[in-house]
């Protein structure tokens, strides 16, 4: 790291899981071998959601930001050699979603630190991830006991001539569940396309990674 021997972010009591409305506190620790000139030392707390069109692709097609707050812990000056600590604190908004990570996107939160140095000098950066748990009380959702429906339709064409339609209807018995509860899912498939069709569920719903058998019926 050149002049820097240590540049690290630590959270108070090593806490990494927070709830909306809480304050996230910690310390930025810097240890230098020699004096270091800087224009600013900043700590940033951010949270966002990224969605990709390809599995496990970090290039987001759509991105939404939930939190972005920056704190300047030191203005222009010189850090003498030795160890330096800078405390920070951010308040997490009340309406932010739970951390999540999946094959097509994730919701992530992190604290980033940066030392902005004079021109032609090397800038220094560090970051540490934390997690947000936003508990949902299903008793407060008025329609939680109602079934949930979804319909997907696909039209088939051959040389600009329509050959038919395939429709998949699915519904669950409830709109929300708790851990350990059985999810009852029913489906109806109407195949008027004249094509044999196999239905593959997402990986979390498959049995030994298999697809449903092919069929060509209403």
Backbone as numpy.savetxt, mean C-alpha at the origin, in Angstrom:
# Nx Ny Nz CAx CAy CAz Cx Cy Cz
29.49 5.75 3.17 28.68 6.96 3.17 29.53 8.22 3.17
30.82 8.11 2.89 31.66 9.29 2.85 31.88 9.85 4.23
31.53 11.10 4.41 31.72 11.76 5.70 30.78 11.20 6.76
29.68 10.63 6.34 28.69 10.11 7.28 29.06 8.69 7.72
29.14 8.47 9.02 29.36 7.15 9.57 28.03 6.48 9.94
27.02 7.30 10.21 25.69 6.77 10.55 24.64 7.79 10.17
23.58 7.31 9.57 22.44 8.15 9.20 21.21 7.26 9.30
20.48 7.35 10.41 19.46 6.35 10.70 18.24 7.00 11.34
17.08 6.38 11.09 15.80 6.81 11.67 15.35 5.75 12.66
15.02 6.17 13.87 14.47 5.23 14.86 13.15 5.78 15.37
12.20 4.88 15.63 10.91 5.26 16.19 10.94 5.06 17.70
10.21 5.89 18.41 10.15 5.79 19.88 9.68 4.40 20.30
10.42 3.78 21.20 10.14 2.43 21.71 10.12 1.39 20.59
10.78 1.72 19.48 10.84 0.81 18.32 9.46 0.40 17.82
8.50 1.27 18.02 7.13 0.99 17.59 7.01 1.16 16.09
6.41 0.18 15.40 6.28 0.26 13.95 4.83 0.15 13.47
3.89 -0.13 14.38 2.47 -0.24 14.02 1.70 0.86 14.74
0.96 1.66 13.98 0.23 2.79 14.52 -1.22 2.76 14.08
-2.03 3.59 14.72 -3.44 3.72 14.37 -3.71 5.15 13.92
-4.74 5.36 13.10 -5.08 6.72 12.67 -5.33 7.63 13.88
-4.84 8.88 13.80 -5.00 9.82 14.89 -3.85 9.82 15.88
-3.01 8.79 15.84 -1.85 8.73 16.72 -0.74 9.65 16.24
0.21 9.92 17.14 1.42 10.65 16.77 2.56 9.66 16.62
3.31 9.81 15.55 4.49 8.98 15.34 5.70 9.83 15.70
6.47 9.38 16.67 7.63 10.13 17.14 8.89 9.29 16.98
10.01 9.97 16.89 11.26 9.25 16.74 12.43 10.21 16.71
13.57 9.66 16.30 14.81 10.43 16.30 15.59 10.15 15.03
16.13 11.20 14.45 17.06 11.09 13.34 18.47 11.18 13.92
19.27 10.14 13.70 20.62 10.09 14.27 21.65 10.22 13.15
22.57 11.17 13.33 23.62 11.40 12.35 24.97 11.38 13.06
25.90 10.62 12.50 27.27 10.60 13.04 28.24 10.85 11.90
29.06 11.87 12.04 29.97 12.26 10.97 31.43 12.07 11.40
32.27 11.73 10.45 33.71 11.60 10.71 34.40 12.95 10.63
33.85 13.83 9.76 34.38 15.17 9.59 33.22 16.15 9.59
33.52 17.41 9.62 32.46 18.42 9.57 31.73 18.34 8.23
30.44 18.61 8.26 29.61 18.46 7.07 28.74 19.70 6.89
28.92 20.39 5.78 28.08 21.54 5.47 26.75 21.07 4.89
25.68 21.78 5.21 24.37 21.41 4.69 23.52 22.65 4.50
22.58 22.53 3.57 21.61 23.60 3.34 20.35 23.40 4.17
20.00 22.12 4.42 18.83 21.81 5.25 18.86 20.33 5.60
18.28 20.01 6.74 18.06 18.62 7.14 16.56 18.47 7.37
15.93 17.59 6.60 14.48 17.47 6.64 14.04 16.03 6.88
12.90 15.92 7.56 12.27 14.61 7.78 10.86 14.69 7.20
10.50 13.67 6.44 9.21 13.66 5.74 8.45 12.39 6.11
7.17 12.55 6.40 6.29 11.41 6.68 5.28 11.31 5.55
5.20 10.17 4.90 4.30 10.06 3.75 3.62 8.70 3.71
2.45 8.69 3.11 1.69 7.46 2.91 0.93 7.54 1.61
0.94 6.47 0.85 0.26 6.49 -0.45 -0.10 5.09 -0.88
-0.89 5.03 -1.94 -1.32 3.77 -2.53 -0.85 3.74 -3.98
-0.28 2.64 -4.40 0.14 2.47 -5.79 -0.48 1.22 -6.39
-0.98 1.33 -7.61 -1.61 0.20 -8.30 -0.93 0.01 -9.65
-0.61 -1.23 -9.97 0.08 -1.54 -11.22 -0.80 -2.42 -12.10
-0.56 -2.36 -13.40 -1.28 -3.22 -14.35 -0.64 -4.59 -14.47
0.59 -4.71 -13.97 1.31 -5.97 -14.05 1.64 -6.47 -12.65
1.67 -7.79 -12.50 1.93 -8.38 -11.20 3.36 -8.07 -10.74
3.47 -7.66 -9.48 4.76 -7.39 -8.84 5.59 -6.34 -9.60
4.90 -5.36 -10.16 5.56 -4.28 -10.90 5.51 -3.02 -10.05
6.66 -2.43 -9.76 6.73 -1.24 -8.91 6.47 0.05 -9.69
6.22 -0.06 -10.98 5.88 1.11 -11.79 4.37 1.30 -11.74
3.92 2.30 -10.97 2.49 2.45 -10.71 1.76 3.06 -11.90
0.62 2.46 -12.23 -0.26 3.03 -13.25 -1.16 4.11 -12.63
-1.51 3.90 -11.36 -2.34 4.86 -10.62 -1.76 4.99 -9.22
-1.69 6.21 -8.72 -1.16 6.45 -7.38 -2.01 7.48 -6.65
-2.26 7.23 -5.38 -3.07 8.14 -4.56 -2.32 8.40 -3.26
-2.26 9.66 -2.85 -1.51 10.03 -1.65 -2.45 10.31 -0.49
-2.12 9.78 0.70 -2.93 9.96 1.89 -2.27 10.89 2.91
-0.94 10.95 2.88 -0.21 11.69 3.89 1.11 12.16 3.30
1.43 13.45 3.51 2.71 13.98 3.05 3.02 15.23 3.87
3.84 15.06 4.90 4.17 16.16 5.80 5.68 16.22 5.99
6.25 17.42 5.88 7.69 17.58 5.98 8.05 18.51 7.14
9.07 18.10 7.89 9.56 18.87 9.03 11.03 19.19 8.81
11.39 20.46 8.92 12.79 20.87 8.82 13.38 20.87 10.22
14.31 19.94 10.49 14.88 19.80 11.83 16.14 20.65 12.01
16.72 21.12 10.90 17.90 21.99 10.99 18.02 22.81 9.71
18.32 24.10 9.89 18.50 24.98 8.74 19.97 25.01 8.33
20.27 25.84 7.35 21.61 25.91 6.78 22.69 26.08 7.86
23.76 25.28 7.74 24.83 25.36 8.73 25.87 24.29 8.49
26.61 23.97 9.56 27.66 22.96 9.48 27.53 22.01 10.67
27.54 20.72 10.38 27.55 19.72 11.43 29.00 19.41 11.78
29.42 19.65 13.01 30.78 19.27 13.40 30.89 17.75 13.49
32.10 17.24 13.46 32.28 15.79 13.56 31.72 15.30 14.89
31.17 14.10 14.87 30.58 13.53 16.08 29.15 13.08 15.85
28.44 12.88 16.94 27.07 12.35 16.87 26.05 13.45 17.13
24.98 13.41 16.32 23.92 14.42 16.42 22.57 13.73 16.36
21.62 14.19 17.14 20.27 13.62 17.12 19.25 14.74 16.95
18.22 14.43 16.17 17.15 15.39 15.89 15.80 14.69 16.10
15.03 15.11 17.08 13.72 14.49 17.30 12.71 14.96 16.26
11.70 14.13 16.00 10.63 14.51 15.08 9.31 13.94 15.57
8.24 14.54 15.12 6.89 14.08 15.47 5.93 14.45 14.35
5.07 13.48 13.99 4.03 13.70 13.00 2.72 13.13 13.53
1.63 13.84 13.25 0.30 13.35 13.62 -0.31 12.64 12.41
-0.72 11.41 12.60 -1.32 10.63 11.52 -2.79 11.03 11.38
-3.24 11.40 10.18 -4.65 11.78 9.99 -5.60 10.66 10.40
-6.81 11.04 10.73 -7.79 10.06 11.21 -8.35 9.19 10.09
-8.41 9.73 8.88 -9.05 9.01 7.76 -8.01 8.48 6.78
-7.17 7.56 7.24 -6.20 6.93 6.35 -6.39 5.41 6.41
-6.19 4.71 5.31 -6.47 3.28 5.27 -5.34 2.44 5.85
-5.67 1.18 6.12 -4.73 0.21 6.66 -3.65 -0.13 5.64
-2.45 -0.39 6.13 -1.36 -0.84 5.26 -1.76 -2.13 4.55
-1.32 -2.27 3.33 -1.67 -3.44 2.52 -0.60 -3.68 1.47
-0.35 -4.94 1.16 0.58 -5.27 0.09 0.05 -6.48 -0.68
-0.11 -6.34 -1.99 -0.60 -7.42 -2.85 0.17 -7.46 -4.14
-0.15 -8.42 -5.02 0.61 -8.57 -6.26 0.42 -7.41 -7.24
-0.68 -6.65 -7.13 -0.93 -5.58 -8.08 -0.89 -4.19 -7.43
-0.41 -4.10 -6.21 -0.32 -2.80 -5.58 -0.17 -2.90 -4.08
-0.03 -1.74 -3.46 0.12 -1.71 -2.01 -0.22 -0.34 -1.45
-0.52 -0.31 -0.16 -0.69 0.91 0.61 0.45 0.92 1.62
1.31 1.91 1.54 2.51 1.89 2.37 2.76 3.25 3.00
3.43 3.22 4.16 3.74 4.43 4.92 5.22 4.39 5.30
5.86 5.54 5.30 7.28 5.58 5.63 7.68 6.98 6.09
8.78 7.02 6.84 9.41 8.27 7.23 10.74 8.35 6.49
10.97 9.48 5.81 12.18 9.67 5.03 12.95 10.87 5.60
14.27 10.77 5.54 15.13 11.87 5.99 16.12 12.20 4.89
16.50 13.47 4.80 17.44 13.90 3.77 18.30 15.03 4.29
19.59 14.96 3.94 20.51 16.05 4.19 20.80 16.70 2.85
20.34 17.93 2.69 20.54 18.67 1.45 21.85 19.44 1.56
22.83 19.04 0.77 24.16 19.64 0.86 24.36 20.70 -0.23
25.41 21.53 -0.11 25.67 22.55 -1.14 25.90 21.92 -2.51
25.88 22.75 -3.50 26.01 22.31 -4.90 27.30 21.51 -5.10
27.19 20.46 -5.92 28.27 19.56 -6.27 28.67 18.62 -5.12
28.01 18.73 -3.98 28.27 17.80 -2.89 27.21 16.71 -2.90
27.50 15.61 -2.24 26.58 14.47 -2.22 25.46 14.70 -1.21
24.20 14.48 -1.65 23.06 14.50 -0.74 22.94 13.13 -0.07
22.39 13.12 1.15 22.25 11.87 1.89 20.78 11.64 2.18
20.36 10.38 2.05 18.96 10.03 2.27 18.84 8.73 3.08
17.77 8.65 3.86 17.47 7.44 4.63 15.95 7.33 4.75
15.46 6.14 4.98 14.02 5.96 5.15 13.74 4.74 6.02
12.58 4.76 6.65 12.14 3.63 7.47 10.63 3.49 7.32
10.18 2.27 7.11 8.76 2.01 6.90 8.05 1.77 8.23
6.80 2.21 8.30 5.94 1.85 9.43 4.60 1.41 8.89
3.77 0.83 9.75 2.52 0.22 9.31 1.34 0.84 10.04
0.24 0.91 9.31 -0.97 1.52 9.86 -2.07 0.46 9.95
-2.71 0.41 11.10 -3.81 -0.52 11.31 -5.05 0.27 11.67
-5.98 0.34 10.72 -7.22 1.07 10.91 -8.34 0.05 11.12
-8.66 -0.20 12.38 -9.67 -1.21 12.71 -11.06 -0.74 12.30
-11.83 -1.65 11.71 -13.19 -1.35 11.28 -14.17 -2.13 12.14
-15.07 -1.43 12.79 -16.10 -2.06 13.60 -17.28 -2.39 12.68
-17.45 -3.67 12.36 -18.51 -4.06 11.44 -19.90 -3.75 11.98
-20.02 -3.62 13.29 -21.32 -3.29 13.87 -21.78 -1.88 13.50
-20.83 -1.06 13.04 -21.16 0.31 12.67 -21.50 0.45 11.19
-21.45 -0.66 10.45 -21.81 -0.65 9.03 -23.26 -1.10 8.91
-24.19 -0.23 8.55 -25.62 -0.55 8.62 -26.05 -1.68 7.69
-25.38 -1.89 6.55 -25.81 -2.91 5.59 -24.89 -4.12 5.59
-24.18 -4.33 6.70 -23.16 -5.38 6.73 -23.76 -6.78 6.57
-25.03 -6.95 6.98 -25.66 -8.27 6.90 -26.36 -8.50 5.57
-26.30 -7.55 4.66 -26.89 -7.73 3.34 -25.91 -8.46 2.43
-26.41 -9.19 1.45 -25.51 -9.86 0.49 -24.82 -8.85 -0.42
-23.69 -9.27 -0.98 -22.93 -8.43 -1.91 -22.92 -9.10 -3.28
-23.15 -8.31 -4.35 -23.27 -8.86 -5.70 -22.21 -8.27 -6.62
-21.85 -9.06 -7.62 -20.94 -8.58 -8.66 -21.28 -9.32 -9.96
-21.21 -8.59 -11.08 -21.51 -9.17 -12.40 -20.42 -8.77 -13.38
-19.90 -9.74 -14.12 -18.90 -9.49 -15.15 -19.42 -10.06 -16.46
-19.36 -9.26 -17.52 -19.85 -9.68 -18.83 -18.73 -9.54 -19.87
-18.59 -10.53 -20.72 -17.60 -10.46 -21.80 -18.28 -10.83 -23.11
-18.09 -9.97 -24.11 -18.65 -10.23 -25.43 -17.55 -10.73 -26.37
-17.88 -11.76 -27.15 -16.92 -12.36 -28.07 -17.25 -11.94 -29.50
-16.19 -11.66 -30.26 -16.35 -11.27 -31.66 -15.37 -12.04 -32.53
-15.79 -12.27 -33.76 -14.89 -12.90 -34.73 -15.08 -12.19 -36.07
-14.01 -11.49 -36.51 -14.06 -10.74 -37.76 -15.25 -9.78 -37.79
-15.37 -9.00 -36.71 -16.41 -7.97 -36.56 -17.81 -8.54 -36.40
-17.93 -9.85 -36.29 -19.25 -10.49 -36.11 -19.36 -10.96 -34.66
-20.41 -10.54 -33.98 -20.62 -10.96 -32.60 -20.99 -12.43 -32.54
-20.32 -13.18 -31.68 -20.59 -14.61 -31.56 -21.31 -14.98 -30.27
-21.47 -14.02 -29.35 -22.19 -14.34 -28.13 -21.59 -13.65 -26.91
-22.22 -13.91 -25.77 -21.84 -13.25 -24.53 -21.67 -14.26 -23.42
-20.69 -14.01 -22.58 -20.46 -14.81 -21.37 -20.69 -13.91 -20.17
-21.53 -14.35 -19.23 -21.84 -13.56 -18.05 -21.57 -14.37 -16.80
-20.86 -13.77 -15.85 -20.58 -14.39 -14.56 -21.20 -13.53 -13.46
-22.08 -14.14 -12.68 -22.68 -13.48 -11.53 -22.18 -14.15 -10.26
-21.81 -13.35 -9.28 -21.34 -13.90 -8.00 -21.91 -13.07 -6.86
-22.23 -13.74 -5.76 -22.69 -13.01 -4.59 -22.28 -13.74 -3.32
-22.00 -12.94 -2.31 -21.66 -13.47 -0.98 -22.84 -13.25 -0.05
-22.88 -14.00 1.04 -24.02 -13.91 1.95 -23.98 -12.64 2.80
-22.79 -12.08 3.02 -22.64 -10.86 3.82 -21.71 -9.88 3.09
-21.66 -8.65 3.60 -20.76 -7.64 3.02 -19.46 -7.50 3.79
-19.35 -8.14 4.93 -18.12 -8.06 5.72 -17.99 -9.27 6.62
-16.75 -9.62 6.95 -16.48 -10.82 7.74 -15.38 -10.52 8.76
-15.29 -11.37 9.76 -14.23 -11.29 10.75 -13.36 -12.53 10.62
-12.11 -12.49 11.11 -11.23 -13.66 11.00 -11.86 -14.91 11.60
-11.78 -16.02 10.88 -12.35 -17.28 11.32 -13.76 -17.54 10.81
-14.40 -16.52 10.25 -15.75 -16.67 9.75 -15.74 -17.26 8.34
-16.71 -18.11 8.04 -16.79 -18.76 6.73 -17.43 -17.81 5.73
-16.79 -17.64 4.57 -17.33 -16.82 3.49 -18.08 -17.73 2.52
-19.38 -17.51 2.40 -20.19 -18.31 1.49 -20.36 -17.55 0.18
-19.86 -18.14 -0.88 -19.86 -17.49 -2.19 -20.61 -18.36 -3.19
-21.58 -17.76 -3.88 -22.36 -18.47 -4.90 -22.14 -17.80 -6.25
-22.11 -18.61 -7.30 -21.88 -18.06 -8.64 -22.88 -18.64 -9.64
-23.17 -17.86 -10.66 -23.97 -18.30 -11.81 -23.22 -17.91 -13.07
-23.10 -18.83 -13.99 -22.41 -18.55 -15.24 -23.35 -18.82 -16.40
-23.56 -17.81 -17.24 -24.41 -17.94 -18.41 -23.52 -17.79 -19.65
-23.31 -18.90 -20.32 -22.40 -18.92 -21.46 -23.21 -19.03 -22.76
-23.35 -17.93 -23.47 -24.04 -17.91 -24.76 -23.08 -17.54 -25.89
-21.82 -17.84 -25.64 -20.79 -17.45 -26.60 -20.46 -18.55 -27.60
-20.86 -19.79 -27.30 -20.48 -20.91 -28.16 -19.04 -21.34 -27.97
-18.38 -20.83 -26.93 -16.99 -21.19 -26.67 -16.89 -21.93 -25.35
-15.98 -22.92 -25.31 -15.69 -23.58 -24.05 -14.98 -22.60 -23.13
-15.35 -22.65 -21.86 -14.84 -21.65 -20.92 -14.37 -22.31 -19.64
-13.24 -21.84 -19.13 -12.74 -22.27 -17.82 -12.62 -21.04 -16.94
-13.02 -21.16 -15.70 -13.00 -20.03 -14.78 -11.87 -20.23 -13.78
-10.97 -19.25 -13.68 -9.88 -19.29 -12.72 -10.13 -18.24 -11.65
-10.15 -18.66 -10.41 -10.30 -17.73 -9.30 -8.94 -17.15 -8.96
-8.90 -16.00 -8.27 -7.63 -15.47 -7.77 -6.94 -16.51 -6.89
-5.64 -16.38 -6.75 -4.85 -17.40 -6.05 -5.37 -17.71 -4.66
-5.88 -16.68 -3.95 -6.33 -16.89 -2.58 -7.60 -17.72 -2.50
-8.31 -17.93 -3.63 -9.54 -18.68 -3.62 -9.40 -20.04 -4.31
-8.25 -20.29 -4.92 -8.11 -21.54 -5.66 -7.87 -22.72 -4.74
-8.22 -23.88 -5.20 -7.94 -25.11 -4.50 -6.77 -25.78 -5.21
-5.62 -25.81 -4.54 -4.40 -26.38 -5.11 -4.05 -25.72 -6.44
-4.43 -24.45 -6.59 -4.06 -23.70 -7.78 -4.76 -24.13 -9.04
-5.89 -24.83 -8.92 -6.59 -25.34 -10.11 -7.72 -24.42 -10.54
-8.08 -24.53 -11.80 -9.22 -23.80 -12.34 -10.45 -24.71 -12.35
-11.61 -24.08 -12.42 -12.82 -24.88 -12.59 -12.81 -25.53 -13.98
-13.46 -26.66 -14.13 -13.46 -27.35 -15.43 -14.08 -26.51 -16.53
-13.72 -26.84 -17.76 -14.31 -26.16 -18.92 -15.76 -26.56 -19.08
-16.54 -25.65 -19.61 -17.94 -25.96 -19.83 -18.46 -25.07 -20.95
-19.60 -25.43 -21.49 -20.23 -24.66 -22.55 -21.73 -24.81 -22.41
-22.22 -24.15 -21.37 -23.66 -24.28 -21.07 -24.14 -23.05 -20.36
-25.44 -22.85 -20.37 -26.04 -21.73 -19.65 -26.33 -22.16 -18.22
